[in-house]
Amino acid sequence: MNSIVDEDVDIEKIIETKMRIKDLYQALRKLNDEELKVIDSLYFKKMTIRDLAKEQQVSSKKIFSFRNKILKKLREMLK
């Protein structure tokens, strides 16, 4: 008898991933407008740090440091 179950699909892993994504979006909603703009620009709009710095008329180093601060904040929220 043929099984309709795909042995290669890890349902638990899929569910866990979806839950982590949900947690991430909840954490993103807790960021302030400036933090969210940086994350949106860098990760959703795929801008480079240099391009974002130019757009905001600040140094690339400032954007780089601010991004790292935001990522640290998100990591703490997701623990």
PQR file with spaces between the fields and no chain letter, atoms N, CA, C, O and H, PARSE charges and radii, in Angstrom:
ATOM       1  N    MET     1       0.844   -1.191    0.000 -0.4000 1.5000
ATOM       2  CA   MET     1       0.000    0.000    0.000 -0.0000 2.0000
ATOM       3  C    MET     1       0.884    1.248    0.000  0.5500 1.7000
ATOM       4  O    MET     1       1.848    1.329    0.762 -0.5500 1.4000
ATOM       5  N    ASN     2       0.562    2.199   -0.837 -0.4000 1.5000
ATOM       6  CA   ASN     2       1.325    3.440   -0.918 -0.0000 2.0000
ATOM       7  C    ASN     2       0.906    4.398    0.183  0.5500 1.7000
ATOM       8  O    ASN     2      -0.278    4.552    0.482 -0.5500 1.4000
ATOM       9  H    ASN     2      -0.221    2.133   -1.456  0.4000 1.0000
ATOM      10  N    SER     3       1.896    5.033    0.775 -0.4000 1.5000
ATOM      11  CA   SER     3       1.628    6.009    1.833 -0.0000 2.0000
ATOM      12  C    SER     3       1.566    7.405    1.213  0.5500 1.7000
ATOM      13  O    SER     3       2.358    7.740    0.333 -0.5500 1.4000
ATOM      14  H    SER     3       2.858    4.908    0.533  0.4000 1.0000
ATOM      15  N    ILE     4       0.627    8.202    1.677 -0.4000 1.5000
ATOM      16  CA   ILE     4       0.545    9.574    1.181 -0.0000 2.0000
ATOM      17  C    ILE     4       1.376   10.533    2.031  0.5500 1.7000
ATOM      18  O    ILE     4       1.424   11.731    1.752 -0.5500 1.4000
ATOM      19  H    ILE     4      -0.017    7.929    2.393  0.4000 1.0000
ATOM      20  N    VAL     5       2.016   10.017    3.045 -0.4000 1.5000
ATOM      21  CA   VAL     5       2.854   10.826    3.921 -0.0000 2.0000
ATOM      22  C    VAL     5       4.223   10.998    3.270  0.5500 1.7000
ATOM      23  O    VAL     5       4.862   10.020    2.881 -0.5500 1.4000
ATOM      24  H    VAL     5       1.977    9.044    3.272  0.4000 1.0000
ATOM      25  N    ASP     6       4.663   12.238    3.155 -0.4000 1.5000
ATOM      26  CA   ASP     6       5.990   12.530    2.607 -0.0000 2.0000
ATOM      27  C    ASP     6       6.977   12.482    3.767  0.5500 1.7000
ATOM      28  O    ASP     6       6.960   13.348    4.640 -0.5500 1.4000
ATOM      29  H    ASP     6       4.144   13.033    3.470  0.4000 1.0000
ATOM      30  N    GLU     7       7.824   11.480    3.772 -0.4000 1.5000
ATOM      31  CA   GLU     7       8.779   11.283    4.867 -0.0000 2.0000
ATOM      32  C    GLU     7       9.821   12.400    4.948  0.5500 1.7000
ATOM      33  O    GLU     7      10.442   12.594    5.993 -0.5500 1.4000
ATOM      34  H    GLU     7       7.838   10.775    3.062  0.4000 1.0000
ATOM      35  N    ASP     8      10.018   13.145    3.835 -0.4000 1.5000
ATOM      36  CA   ASP     8      11.025   14.202    3.815 -0.0000 2.0000
ATOM      37  C    ASP     8      10.534   15.505    4.438  0.5500 1.7000
ATOM      38  O    ASP     8      11.338   16.399    4.702 -0.5500 1.4000
ATOM      39  H    ASP     8       9.513   12.988    2.986  0.4000 1.0000
ATOM      40  N    VAL     9       9.250   15.626    4.673 -0.4000 1.5000
ATOM      41  CA   VAL     9       8.685   16.860    5.219 -0.0000 2.0000
ATOM      42  C    VAL     9       8.667   16.768    6.744  0.5500 1.7000
ATOM      43  O    VAL     9       8.072   15.855    7.316 -0.5500 1.4000
ATOM      44  H    VAL     9       8.597   14.900    4.458  0.4000 1.0000
ATOM      45  N    ASP    10       9.324   17.724    7.387 -0.4000 1.5000
ATOM      46  CA   ASP    10       9.370   17.764    8.848 -0.0000 2.0000
ATOM      47  C    ASP    10       8.330   18.781    9.323  0.5500 1.7000
ATOM      48  O    ASP    10       8.607   19.978    9.403 -0.5500 1.4000
ATOM      49  H    ASP    10       9.808   18.466    6.922  0.4000 1.0000
ATOM      50  N    ILE    11       7.142   18.292    9.633 -0.4000 1.5000
ATOM      51  CA   ILE    11       6.030   19.151   10.029 -0.0000 2.0000
ATOM      52  C    ILE    11       6.382   19.973   11.272  0.5500 1.7000
ATOM      53  O    ILE    11       6.049   21.156   11.347 -0.5500 1.4000
ATOM      54  H    ILE    11       6.917   17.320    9.567  0.4000 1.0000
ATOM      55  N    GLU    12       7.040   19.364   12.230 -0.4000 1.5000
ATOM      56  CA   GLU    12       7.414   20.091   13.444 -0.0000 2.0000
ATOM      57  C    GLU    12       8.305   21.282   13.107  0.5500 1.7000
ATOM      58  O    GLU    12       8.137   22.368   13.663 -0.5500 1.4000
ATOM      59  H    GLU    12       7.311   18.403   12.169  0.4000 1.0000
ATOM      60  N    LYS    13       9.254   21.076   12.194 -0.4000 1.5000
ATOM      61  CA   LYS    13      10.172   22.147   11.809 -0.0000 2.0000
ATOM      62  C    LYS    13       9.417   23.272   11.103  0.5500 1.7000
ATOM      63  O    LYS    13       9.702   24.448   11.328 -0.5500 1.4000
ATOM      64  H    LYS    13       9.391   20.194   11.742  0.4000 1.0000
ATOM      65  N    ILE    14       8.469   22.920   10.264 -0.4000 1.5000
ATOM      66  CA   ILE    14       7.660   23.919    9.560 -0.0000 2.0000
ATOM      67  C    ILE    14       6.857   24.744   10.564  0.5500 1.7000
ATOM      68  O    ILE    14       6.817   25.971   10.469 -0.5500 1.4000
ATOM      69  H    ILE    14       8.237   21.964   10.081  0.4000 1.0000
ATOM      70  N    ILE    15       6.227   24.084   11.512 -0.4000 1.5000
ATOM      71  CA   ILE    15       5.431   24.774   12.526 -0.0000 2.0000
ATOM      72  C    ILE    15       6.320   25.669   13.387  0.5500 1.7000
ATOM      73  O    ILE    15       5.969   26.813   13.678 -0.5500 1.4000
ATOM      74  H    ILE    15       6.260   23.088   11.589  0.4000 1.0000
ATOM      75  N    GLU    16       7.470   25.139   13.787 -0.4000 1.5000
ATOM      76  CA   GLU    16       8.410   25.921   14.595 -0.0000 2.0000
ATOM      77  C    GLU    16       8.862   27.175   13.838  0.5500 1.7000
ATOM      78  O    GLU    16       8.937   28.258   14.419 -0.5500 1.4000
ATOM      79  H    GLU    16       7.755   24.210   13.551  0.4000 1.0000
ATOM      80  N    THR    17       9.157   27.032   12.570 -0.4000 1.5000
ATOM      81  CA   THR    17       9.596   28.171   11.752 -0.0000 2.0000
ATOM      82  C    THR    17       8.493   29.217   11.657  0.5500 1.7000
ATOM      83  O    THR    17       8.754   30.413   11.790 -0.5500 1.4000
ATOM      84  H    THR    17       9.097   26.152   12.098  0.4000 1.0000
ATOM      85  N    LYS    18       7.274   28.776   11.430 -0.4000 1.5000
ATOM      86  CA   LYS    18       6.142   29.708   11.343 -0.0000 2.0000
ATOM      87  C    LYS    18       5.926   30.444   12.666  0.5500 1.7000
ATOM      88  O    LYS    18       5.592   31.629   12.679 -0.5500 1.4000
ATOM      89  H    LYS    18       7.062   27.804   11.322  0.4000 1.0000
ATOM      90  N    MET    19       6.117   29.735   13.771 -0.4000 1.5000
ATOM      91  CA   MET    19       5.964   30.374   15.080 -0.0000 2.0000
ATOM      92  C    MET    19       7.054   31.422   15.302  0.5500 1.7000
ATOM      93  O    MET    19       6.788   32.489   15.855 -0.5500 1.4000
ATOM      94  H    MET    19       6.388   28.773   13.761  0.4000 1.0000
ATOM      95  N    ARG    20       8.280   31.118   14.869 -0.4000 1.5000
ATOM      96  CA   ARG    20       9.389   32.077   15.016 -0.0000 2.0000
ATOM      97  C    ARG    20       9.152   33.317   14.154  0.5500 1.7000
ATOM      98  O    ARG    20       9.459   34.436   14.566 -0.5500 1.4000
ATOM      99  H    ARG    20       8.496   30.251   14.420  0.4000 1.0000
ATOM     100  N    ILE    21       8.608   33.110   12.960 -0.4000 1.5000
ATOM     101  CA   ILE    21       8.300   34.239   12.083 -0.0000 2.0000
ATOM     102  C    ILE    21       7.232   35.117   12.733  0.5500 1.7000
ATOM     103  O    ILE    21       7.330   36.343   12.710 -0.5500 1.4000
ATOM     104  H    ILE    21       8.359   32.202   12.625  0.4000 1.0000
ATOM     105  N    LYS    22       6.221   34.487   13.307 -0.4000 1.5000
ATOM     106  CA   LYS    22       5.167   35.236   14.005 -0.0000 2.0000
ATOM     107  C    LYS    22       5.773   36.032   15.164  0.5500 1.7000
ATOM     108  O    LYS    22       5.432   37.198   15.363 -0.5500 1.4000
ATOM     109  H    LYS    22       6.141   33.490   13.326  0.4000 1.0000
ATOM     110  N    ASP    23       6.667   35.405   15.925 -0.4000 1.5000
ATOM     111  CA   ASP    23       7.340   36.094   17.039 -0.0000 2.0000
ATOM     112  C    ASP    23       8.153   37.279   16.529  0.5500 1.7000
ATOM     113  O    ASP    23       8.168   38.341   17.151 -0.5500 1.4000
ATOM     114  H    ASP    23       6.945   34.458   15.764  0.4000 1.0000
ATOM     115  N    LEU    24       8.829   37.095   15.395 -0.4000 1.5000
ATOM     116  CA   LEU    24       9.632   38.178   14.824 -0.0000 2.0000
ATOM     117  C    LEU    24       8.747   39.355   14.437  0.5500 1.7000
ATOM     118  O    LEU    24       9.083   40.498   14.747 -0.5500 1.4000
ATOM     119  H    LEU    24       8.817   36.232   14.889  0.4000 1.0000
ATOM     120  N    TYR    25       7.639   39.108   13.777 -0.4000 1.5000
ATOM     121  CA   TYR    25       6.748   40.204   13.389 -0.0000 2.0000
ATOM     122  C    TYR    25       6.164   40.913   14.611  0.5500 1.7000
ATOM     123  O    TYR    25       5.973   42.129   14.587 -0.5500 1.4000
ATOM     124  H    TYR    25       7.366   38.180   13.525  0.4000 1.0000
ATOM     125  N    GLN    26       5.880   40.168   15.673 -0.4000 1.5000
ATOM     126  CA   GLN    26       5.406   40.807   16.904 -0.0000 2.0000
ATOM     127  C    GLN    26       6.492   41.696   17.500  0.5500 1.7000
ATOM     128  O    GLN    26       6.199   42.787   17.989 -0.5500 1.4000
ATOM     129  H    GLN    26       6.035   39.180   15.693  0.4000 1.0000
ATOM     130  N    ALA    27       7.749   41.238   17.465 -0.4000 1.5000
ATOM     131  CA   ALA    27       8.863   42.035   17.970 -0.0000 2.0000
ATOM     132  C    ALA    27       9.065   43.282   17.108  0.5500 1.7000
ATOM     133  O    ALA    27       9.327   44.365   17.633 -0.5500 1.4000
ATOM     134  H    ALA    27       7.987   40.351   17.069  0.4000 1.0000
ATOM     135  N    LEU    28       8.946   43.135   15.802 -0.4000 1.5000
ATOM     136  CA   LEU    28       9.109   44.289   14.904 -0.0000 2.0000
ATOM     137  C    LEU    28       8.079   45.373   15.207  0.5500 1.7000
ATOM     138  O    LEU    28       8.378   46.562   15.098 -0.5500 1.4000
ATOM     139  H    LEU    28       8.734   42.256   15.376  0.4000 1.0000
ATOM     140  N    ARG    29       6.875   44.969   15.585 -0.4000 1.5000
ATOM     141  CA   ARG    29       5.835   45.955   15.915 -0.0000 2.0000
ATOM     142  C    ARG    29       6.180   46.763   17.178  0.5500 1.7000
ATOM     143  O    ARG    29       5.605   47.826   17.411 -0.5500 1.4000
ATOM     144  H    ARG    29       6.632   44.003   15.673  0.4000 1.0000
ATOM     145  N    LYS    30       7.106   46.263   17.976 -0.4000 1.5000
ATOM     146  CA   LYS    30       7.499   46.967   19.205 -0.0000 2.0000
ATOM     147  C    LYS    30       8.610   47.992   18.960  0.5500 1.7000
ATOM     148  O    LYS    30       8.934   48.781   19.848 -0.5500 1.4000
ATOM     149  H    LYS    30       7.573   45.399   17.787  0.4000 1.0000
ATOM     150  N    LEU    31       9.190   47.981   17.760 -0.4000 1.5000
ATOM     151  CA   LEU    31      10.241   48.954   17.448 -0.0000 2.0000
ATOM     152  C    LEU    31       9.626   50.330   17.243  0.5500 1.7000
ATOM     153  O    LEU    31       8.466   50.451   16.851 -0.5500 1.4000
ATOM     154  H    LEU    31       8.927   47.341   17.038  0.4000 1.0000
ATOM     155  N    ASN    32      10.429   51.382   17.516 -0.4000 1.5000
ATOM     156  CA   ASN    32       9.934   52.726   17.230 -0.0000 2.0000
ATOM     157  C    ASN    32      10.041   52.987   15.725  0.5500 1.7000
ATOM     158  O    ASN    32      10.614   52.180   14.993 -0.5500 1.4000
ATOM     159  H    ASN    32      11.372   51.283   17.834  0.4000 1.0000
ATOM     160  N    ASP    33       9.495   54.105   15.269 -0.4000 1.5000
ATOM     161  CA   ASP    33       9.429   54.400   13.833 -0.0000 2.0000
ATOM     162  C    ASP    33      10.801   54.430   13.174  0.5500 1.7000
ATOM     163  O    ASP    33      10.975   53.907   12.074 -0.5500 1.4000
ATOM     164  H    ASP    33       9.030   54.761   15.864  0.4000 1.0000
ATOM     165  N    GLU    34      11.769   55.039   13.839 -0.4000 1.5000
ATOM     166  CA   GLU    34      13.113   55.149   13.273 -0.0000 2.0000
ATOM     167  C    GLU    34      13.770   53.767   13.136  0.5500 1.7000
ATOM     168  O    GLU    34      14.393   53.466   12.119 -0.5500 1.4000
ATOM     169  H    GLU    34      11.628   55.464   14.733  0.4000 1.0000
ATOM     170  N    GLU    35      13.621   52.941   14.167 -0.4000 1.5000
ATOM     171  CA   GLU    35      14.188   51.586   14.128 -0.0000 2.0000
ATOM     172  C    GLU    35      13.528   50.755   13.027  0.5500 1.7000
ATOM     173  O    GLU    35      14.197   50.047   12.273 -0.5500 1.4000
ATOM     174  H    GLU    35      13.115   53.186   14.994  0.4000 1.0000
ATOM     175  N    LEU    36      12.211   50.859   12.955 -0.4000 1.5000
ATOM     176  CA   LEU    36      11.477   50.090   11.950 -0.0000 2.0000
ATOM     177  C    LEU    36      11.848   50.523   10.536  0.5500 1.7000
ATOM     178  O    LEU    36      11.935   49.686    9.637 -0.5500 1.4000
ATOM     179  H    LEU    36      11.668   51.434   13.566  0.4000 1.0000
ATOM     180  N    LYS    37      12.064   51.810   10.329 -0.4000 1.5000
ATOM     181  CA   LYS    37      12.454   52.315    9.002 -0.0000 2.0000
ATOM     182  C    LYS    37      13.798   51.725    8.578  0.5500 1.7000
ATOM     183  O    LYS    37      13.970   51.346    7.420 -0.5500 1.4000
ATOM     184  H    LYS    37      11.993   52.490   11.059  0.4000 1.0000
ATOM     185  N    VAL    38      14.742   51.646    9.499 -0.4000 1.5000
ATOM     186  CA   VAL    38      16.054   51.089    9.177 -0.0000 2.0000
ATOM     187  C    VAL    38      15.924   49.602    8.833  0.5500 1.7000
ATOM     188  O    VAL    38      16.487   49.151    7.835 -0.5500 1.4000
ATOM     189  H    VAL    38      14.602   51.954   10.440  0.4000 1.0000
ATOM     190  N    ILE    39      15.198   48.844    9.637 -0.4000 1.5000
ATOM     191  CA   ILE    39      15.029   47.411    9.374 -0.0000 2.0000
ATOM     192  C    ILE    39      14.277   47.197    8.062  0.5500 1.7000
ATOM     193  O    ILE    39      14.651   46.336    7.265 -0.5500 1.4000
ATOM     194  H    ILE    39      14.741   49.210   10.447  0.4000 1.0000
ATOM     195  N    ASP    40      13.237   47.964    7.839 -0.4000 1.5000
ATOM     196  CA   ASP    40      12.460   47.843    6.605 -0.0000 2.0000
ATOM     197  C    ASP    40      13.335   48.148    5.387  0.5500 1.7000
ATOM     198  O    ASP    40      13.294   47.424    4.392 -0.5500 1.4000
ATOM     199  H    ASP    40      12.933   48.663    8.487  0.4000 1.0000
ATOM     200  N    SER    41      14.108   49.197    5.464 -0.4000 1.5000
ATOM     201  CA   SER    41      14.961   49.596    4.341 -0.0000 2.0000
ATOM     202  C    SER    41      16.030   48.549    4.050  0.5500 1.7000
ATOM     203  O    SER    41      16.257   48.196    2.893 -0.5500 1.4000
ATOM     204  H    SER    41      14.142   49.785    6.272  0.4000 1.0000
ATOM     205  N    LEU    42      16.683   48.056    5.089 -0.4000 1.5000
ATOM     206  CA   LEU    42      17.799   47.128    4.898 -0.0000 2.0000
ATOM     207  C    LEU    42      17.361   45.704    4.570  0.5500 1.7000
ATOM     208  O    LEU    42      18.006   45.033    3.765 -0.5500 1.4000
ATOM     209  H    LEU    42      16.498   48.343    6.029  0.4000 1.0000
ATOM     210  N    TYR    43      16.284   45.236    5.176 -0.4000 1.5000
ATOM     211  CA   TYR    43      15.934   43.822    5.043 -0.0000 2.0000
ATOM     212  C    TYR    43      14.724   43.543    4.160  0.5500 1.7000
ATOM     213  O    TYR    43      14.604   42.451    3.605 -0.5500 1.4000
ATOM     214  H    TYR    43      15.759   45.781    5.830  0.4000 1.0000
ATOM     215  N    PHE    44      13.835   44.510    4.027 -0.4000 1.5000
ATOM     216  CA   PHE    44      12.659   44.273    3.197 -0.0000 2.0000
ATOM     217  C    PHE    44      12.778   44.977    1.847  0.5500 1.7000
ATOM     218  O    PHE    44      12.327   44.459    0.826 -0.5500 1.4000
ATOM     219  H    PHE    44      13.933   45.397    4.478  0.4000 1.0000
ATOM     220  N    LYS    45      13.389   46.163    1.852 -0.4000 1.5000
ATOM     221  CA   LYS    45      13.596   46.891    0.598 -0.0000 2.0000
ATOM     222  C    LYS    45      14.965   46.613    0.004  0.5500 1.7000
ATOM     223  O    LYS    45      15.282   47.077   -1.092 -0.5500 1.4000
ATOM     224  H    LYS    45      13.756   46.584    2.682  0.4000 1.0000
ATOM     225  N    LYS    46      15.779   45.850    0.734 -0.4000 1.5000
ATOM     226  CA   LYS    46      17.104   45.414    0.271 -0.0000 2.0000
ATOM     227  C    LYS    46      18.060   46.570   -0.054  0.5500 1.7000
ATOM     228  O    LYS    46      18.887   46.455   -0.959 -0.5500 1.4000
ATOM     229  H    LYS    46      15.522   45.474    1.624  0.4000 1.0000
ATOM     230  N    MET    47      17.945   47.675    0.679 -0.4000 1.5000
ATOM     231  CA   MET    47      18.884   48.784    0.513 -0.0000 2.0000
ATOM     232  C    MET    47      20.211   48.421    1.175  0.5500 1.7000
ATOM     233  O    MET    47      20.251   47.610    2.101 -0.5500 1.4000
ATOM     234  H    MET    47      17.273   47.768    1.414  0.4000 1.0000
ATOM     235  N    THR    48      21.272   49.014    0.703 -0.4000 1.5000
ATOM     236  CA   THR    48      22.559   48.829    1.362 -0.0000 2.0000
ATOM     237  C    THR    48      22.684   49.853    2.488  0.5500 1.7000
ATOM     238  O    THR    48      21.970   50.855    2.519 -0.5500 1.4000
ATOM     239  H    THR    48      21.240   49.672   -0.049  0.4000 1.0000
ATOM     240  N    ILE    49      23.597   49.581    3.400 -0.4000 1.5000
ATOM     241  CA   ILE    49      23.864   50.540    4.480 -0.0000 2.0000
ATOM     242  C    ILE    49      24.298   51.872    3.883  0.5500 1.7000
ATOM     243  O    ILE    49      23.863   52.933    4.332 -0.5500 1.4000
ATOM     244  H    ILE    49      24.176   48.766    3.374  0.4000 1.0000
ATOM     245  N    ARG    50      25.151   51.811    2.878 -0.4000 1.5000
ATOM     246  CA   ARG    50      25.649   53.037    2.220 -0.0000 2.0000
ATOM     247  C    ARG    50      24.505   53.843    1.608  0.5500 1.7000
ATOM     248  O    ARG    50      24.454   55.063    1.766 -0.5500 1.4000
ATOM     249  H    ARG    50      25.504   50.949    2.514  0.4000 1.0000
ATOM     250  N    ASP    51      23.585   53.168    0.908 -0.4000 1.5000
ATOM     251  CA   ASP    51      22.450   53.860    0.287 -0.0000 2.0000
ATOM     252  C    ASP    51      21.529   54.485    1.336  0.5500 1.7000
ATOM     253  O    ASP    51      21.061   55.610    1.163 -0.5500 1.4000
ATOM     254  H    ASP    51      23.626   52.177    0.780  0.4000 1.0000
ATOM     255  N    LEU    52      21.276   53.768    2.401 -0.4000 1.5000
ATOM     256  CA   LEU    52      20.420   54.292    3.464 -0.0000 2.0000
ATOM     257  C    LEU    52      21.085   55.485    4.146  0.5500 1.7000
ATOM     258  O    LEU    52      20.421   56.472    4.463 -0.5500 1.4000
ATOM     259  H    LEU    52      21.656   52.854    2.542  0.4000 1.0000
ATOM     260  N    ALA    53      22.382   55.394    4.369 -0.4000 1.5000
ATOM     261  CA   ALA    53      23.121   56.502    4.983 -0.0000 2.0000
ATOM     262  C    ALA    53      23.050   57.744    4.097  0.5500 1.7000
ATOM     263  O    ALA    53      22.866   58.860    4.583 -0.5500 1.4000
ATOM     264  H    ALA    53      22.921   54.592    4.112  0.4000 1.0000
ATOM     265  N    LYS    54      23.198   57.535    2.810 -0.4000 1.5000
ATOM     266  CA   LYS    54      23.127   58.655    1.864 -0.0000 2.0000
ATOM     267  C    LYS    54      21.738   59.276    1.887  0.5500 1.7000
ATOM     268  O    LYS    54      21.597   60.499    1.911 -0.5500 1.4000
ATOM     269  H    LYS    54      23.348   56.628    2.415  0.4000 1.0000
ATOM     270  N    GLU    55      20.708   58.424    1.878 -0.4000 1.5000
ATOM     271  CA   GLU    55      19.326   58.908    1.907 -0.0000 2.0000
ATOM     272  C    GLU    55      19.046   59.714    3.176  0.5500 1.7000
ATOM     273  O    GLU    55      18.368   60.740    3.125 -0.5500 1.4000
ATOM     274  H    GLU    55      20.822   57.430    1.858  0.4000 1.0000
ATOM     275  N    GLN    56      19.567   59.252    4.309 -0.4000 1.5000
ATOM     276  CA   GLN    56      19.317   59.921    5.592 -0.0000 2.0000
ATOM     277  C    GLN    56      20.354   60.997    5.897  0.5500 1.7000
ATOM     278  O    GLN    56      20.264   61.684    6.915 -0.5500 1.4000
ATOM     279  H    GLN    56      20.118   58.419    4.350  0.4000 1.0000
ATOM     280  N    GLN    57      21.325   61.138    5.022 -0.4000 1.5000
ATOM     281  CA   GLN    57      22.390   62.142    5.164 -0.0000 2.0000
ATOM     282  C    GLN    57      23.156   61.979    6.479  0.5500 1.7000
ATOM     283  O    GLN    57      23.399   62.941    7.208 -0.5500 1.4000
ATOM     284  H    GLN    57      21.398   60.581    4.195  0.4000 1.0000
ATOM     285  N    VAL    58      23.526   60.722    6.750 -0.4000 1.5000
ATOM     286  CA   VAL    58      24.363   60.409    7.908 -0.0000 2.0000
ATOM     287  C    VAL    58      25.475   59.478    7.430  0.5500 1.7000
ATOM     288  O    VAL    58      25.472   59.043    6.278 -0.5500 1.4000
ATOM     289  H    VAL    58      23.328   59.941    6.158  0.4000 1.0000
ATOM     290  N    SER    59      26.408   59.178    8.298 -0.4000 1.5000
ATOM     291  CA   SER    59      27.515   58.285    7.912 -0.0000 2.0000
ATOM     292  C    SER    59      27.054   56.829    7.861  0.5500 1.7000
ATOM     293  O    SER    59      26.110   56.426    8.540 -0.5500 1.4000
ATOM     294  H    SER    59      26.410   59.532    9.233  0.4000 1.0000
ATOM     295  N    SER    60      27.749   56.067    7.040 -0.4000 1.5000
ATOM     296  CA   SER    60      27.479   54.624    6.973 -0.0000 2.0000
ATOM     297  C    SER    60      27.729   53.975    8.325  0.5500 1.7000
ATOM     298  O    SER    60      27.020   53.049    8.721 -0.5500 1.4000
ATOM     299  H    SER    60      28.516   56.394    6.489  0.4000 1.0000
ATOM     300  N    LYS    61      28.747   54.471    9.034 -0.4000 1.5000
ATOM     301  CA   LYS    61      29.082   53.926   10.350 -0.0000 2.0000
ATOM     302  C    LYS    61      27.908   54.099   11.322  0.5500 1.7000
ATOM     303  O    LYS    61      27.623   53.216   12.131 -0.5500 1.4000
ATOM     304  H    LYS    61      29.322   55.223    8.712  0.4000 1.0000
ATOM     305  N    LYS    62      27.233   55.251   11.229 -0.4000 1.5000
ATOM     306  CA   LYS    62      26.092   55.493   12.118 -0.0000 2.0000
ATOM     307  C    LYS    62      24.967   54.498   11.825  0.5500 1.7000
ATOM     308  O    LYS    62      24.370   53.947   12.750 -0.5500 1.4000
ATOM     309  H    LYS    62      27.464   55.968   10.572  0.4000 1.0000
ATOM     310  N    ILE    63      24.680   54.269   10.553 -0.4000 1.5000
ATOM     311  CA   ILE    63      23.634   53.311   10.181 -0.0000 2.0000
ATOM     312  C    ILE    63      24.033   51.903   10.613  0.5500 1.7000
ATOM     313  O    ILE    63      23.212   51.157   11.148 -0.5500 1.4000
ATOM     314  H    ILE    63      25.165   54.716    9.802  0.4000 1.0000
ATOM     315  N    PHE    64      25.302   51.540   10.379 -0.4000 1.5000
ATOM     316  CA   PHE    64      25.807   50.223   10.763 -0.0000 2.0000
ATOM     317  C    PHE    64      25.642   50.002   12.266  0.5500 1.7000
ATOM     318  O    PHE    64      25.151   48.956   12.689 -0.5500 1.4000
ATOM     319  H    PHE    64      25.969   52.146    9.945  0.4000 1.0000
ATOM     320  N    SER    65      26.048   50.975   13.066 -0.4000 1.5000
ATOM     321  CA   SER    65      25.945   50.861   14.529 -0.0000 2.0000
ATOM     322  C    SER    65      24.493   50.798   14.982  0.5500 1.7000
ATOM     323  O    SER    65      24.138   50.008   15.857 -0.5500 1.4000
ATOM     324  H    SER    65      26.448   51.825   12.722  0.4000 1.0000
ATOM     325  N    PHE    66      23.655   51.643   14.376 -0.4000 1.5000
ATOM     326  CA   PHE    66      22.238   51.674   14.738 -0.0000 2.0000
ATOM     327  C    PHE    66      21.575   50.348   14.381  0.5500 1.7000
ATOM     328  O    PHE    66      20.777   49.826   15.159 -0.5500 1.4000
ATOM     329  H    PHE    66      23.943   52.285   13.665  0.4000 1.0000
ATOM     330  N    ARG    67      21.901   49.797   13.203 -0.4000 1.5000
ATOM     331  CA   ARG    67      21.355   48.500   12.796 -0.0000 2.0000
ATOM     332  C    ARG    67      21.738   47.423   13.808  0.5500 1.7000
ATOM     333  O    ARG    67      20.899   46.614   14.203 -0.5500 1.4000
ATOM     334  H    ARG    67      22.550   50.221   12.571  0.4000 1.0000
ATOM     335  N    ASN    68      23.002   47.411   14.226 -0.4000 1.5000
ATOM     336  CA   ASN    68      23.453   46.405   15.192 -0.0000 2.0000
ATOM     337  C    ASN    68      22.727   46.538   16.521  0.5500 1.7000
ATOM     338  O    ASN    68      22.397   45.537   17.156 -0.5500 1.4000
ATOM     339  H    ASN    68      23.684   48.068   13.905  0.4000 1.0000
ATOM     340  N    LYS    69      22.478   47.769   16.940 -0.4000 1.5000
ATOM     341  CA   LYS    69      21.735   48.026   18.182 -0.0000 2.0000
ATOM     342  C    LYS    69      20.306   47.484   18.065  0.5500 1.7000
ATOM     343  O    LYS    69      19.788   46.872   19.000 -0.5500 1.4000
ATOM     344  H    LYS    69      22.746   48.583   16.424  0.4000 1.0000
ATOM     345  N    ILE    70      19.683   47.712   16.924 -0.4000 1.5000
ATOM     346  CA   ILE    70      18.315   47.226   16.698 -0.0000 2.0000
ATOM     347  C    ILE    70      18.286   45.702   16.687  0.5500 1.7000
ATOM     348  O    ILE    70      17.405   45.093   17.294 -0.5500 1.4000
ATOM     349  H    ILE    70      20.104   48.209   16.165  0.4000 1.0000
ATOM     350  N    LEU    71      19.244   45.082   16.000 -0.4000 1.5000
ATOM     351  CA   LEU    71      19.289   43.617   15.937 -0.0000 2.0000
ATOM     352  C    LEU    71      19.489   43.013   17.325  0.5500 1.7000
ATOM     353  O    LEU    71      18.901   41.982   17.651 -0.5500 1.4000
ATOM     354  H    LEU    71      19.960   45.576   15.506  0.4000 1.0000
ATOM     355  N    LYS    72      20.317   43.659   18.132 -0.4000 1.5000
ATOM     356  CA   LYS    72      20.522   43.193   19.513 -0.0000 2.0000
ATOM     357  C    LYS    72      19.210   43.284   20.298  0.5500 1.7000
ATOM     358  O    LYS    72      18.858   42.373   21.047 -0.5500 1.4000
ATOM     359  H    LYS    72      20.794   44.496   17.866  0.4000 1.0000
ATOM     360  N    LYS    73      18.501   44.385   20.117 -0.4000 1.5000
ATOM     361  CA   LYS    73      17.215   44.585   20.784 -0.0000 2.0000
ATOM     362  C    LYS    73      16.223   43.494   20.354  0.5500 1.7000
ATOM     363  O    LYS    73      15.511   42.938   21.191 -0.5500 1.4000
ATOM     364  H    LYS    73      18.787   45.125   19.509  0.4000 1.0000
ATOM     365  N    LEU    74      16.179   43.190   19.050 -0.4000 1.5000
ATOM     366  CA   LEU    74      15.284   42.150   18.562 -0.0000 2.0000
ATOM     367  C    LEU    74      15.654   40.782   19.120  0.5500 1.7000
ATOM     368  O    LEU    74      14.784   39.993   19.488 -0.5500 1.4000
ATOM     369  H    LEU    74      16.757   43.642   18.370  0.4000 1.0000
ATOM     370  N    ARG    75      16.969   40.507   19.178 -0.4000 1.5000
ATOM     371  CA   ARG    75      17.405   39.219   19.740 -0.0000 2.0000
ATOM     372  C    ARG    75      16.948   39.061   21.177  0.5500 1.7000
ATOM     373  O    ARG    75      16.511   37.985   21.585 -0.5500 1.4000
ATOM     374  H    ARG    75      17.676   41.148   18.878  0.4000 1.0000
ATOM     375  N    GLU    76      17.050   40.136   21.938 -0.4000 1.5000
ATOM     376  CA   GLU    76      16.616   40.101   23.345 -0.0000 2.0000
ATOM     377  C    GLU    76      15.109   39.843   23.429  0.5500 1.7000
ATOM     378  O    GLU    76      14.655   39.074   24.277 -0.5500 1.4000
ATOM     379  H    GLU    76      17.405   41.010   21.606  0.4000 1.0000
ATOM     380  N    MET    77      14.345   40.481   22.558 -0.4000 1.5000
ATOM     381  CA   MET    77      12.889   40.282   22.574 -0.0000 2.0000
ATOM     382  C    MET    77      12.507   38.855   22.200  0.5500 1.7000
ATOM     383  O    MET    77      11.482   38.346   22.653 -0.5500 1.4000
ATOM     384  H    MET    77      14.714   41.106   21.869  0.4000 1.0000
ATOM     385  N    LEU    78      13.330   38.208   21.371 -0.4000 1.5000
ATOM     386  CA   LEU    78      12.997   36.878   20.878 -0.0000 2.0000
ATOM     387  C    LEU    78      13.518   35.743   21.760  0.5500 1.7000
ATOM     388  O    LEU    78      13.281   34.572   21.463 -0.5500 1.4000
ATOM     389  H    LEU    78      14.163   38.622   21.003  0.4000 1.0000
ATOM     390  N    LYS    79      14.218   36.074   22.831 -0.4000 1.5000
ATOM     391  CA   LYS    79      14.720   35.025   23.742 -0.0000 2.0000
ATOM     392  C    LYS    79      13.590   34.394   24.504  0.5500 1.7000
ATOM     393  O    LYS    79      13.817   33.495   25.314 -0.5500 1.4000
ATOM     394  H    LYS    79      14.410   37.026   23.073  0.4000 1.0000
